[in-house]
Amino acid sequence: MRTLFSLALLLALLDQATKWLIVDRFYYGETLNLIPGFFNLTLVHNTGGAFGLFAQSTYLFIIFSIITIIFLFFFFKKYSVENPWIVWPFGLVLGGAIGNLIDRIRLGYVVDFLDAYAGNWHWPAFNVADSAICVGLGFLAIFIGRVK
């Protein structure tokens, strides 16, 4: 359990630190092109969920995040007995959930700044917490698929 908390804390701190750096150095909507035709840093505010869905639902997402964090602990207790390596994906998801929850409580929105695109097609902006959640859920899906 200590490893889970450590990883989640480390990820939440990394997420908050990267968001602070961007907010400190960029104005809203400012873009810095890092890899032409593929990747920018762009400061945006996400008042919704994944990909900006359900915008202006901050309180709903705060409640959903807290419920998700509670469920993560229950599932972690169940699966960590069978496989101690499961701590890593659970830690990624938990850390990401905490990082975005901090933004929602503190700011009323989530700070996003990673902007991947190809030509005129843009993936919705995201952040370190979102990345950790996606990677963690991917590994959990593989793990759960192998268990059944």
C-alpha angles and dihedrals in degrees: 000000000000091000091051092053092044094051093044092049092047092051094045090050092047090049093050092045093053091047091049091051092051095044090047094052105031134058118223110288095011114143132203113192109221103166110021113234093010120044140027138168106233125169112227135156119230114203091173137056131270111346090003094292117160095015118200092030097116097142092047090053092047090055092043091050093051092048090048092052091051092049090048089060093050093048092044091054090051099047101033091070090060097041124015091195089070087082090082100060091039089050091051093051093043094048092048093048091050093047093054092041090057089055094048093050096041101037108014090239140051120256111232124182113153108100118185120181146155116213107315094340112100126190107221111270115264141174142220092279092053090049092050091049093050094047092045093049090048091055091044090053090052091047095047091045091054094047095057 
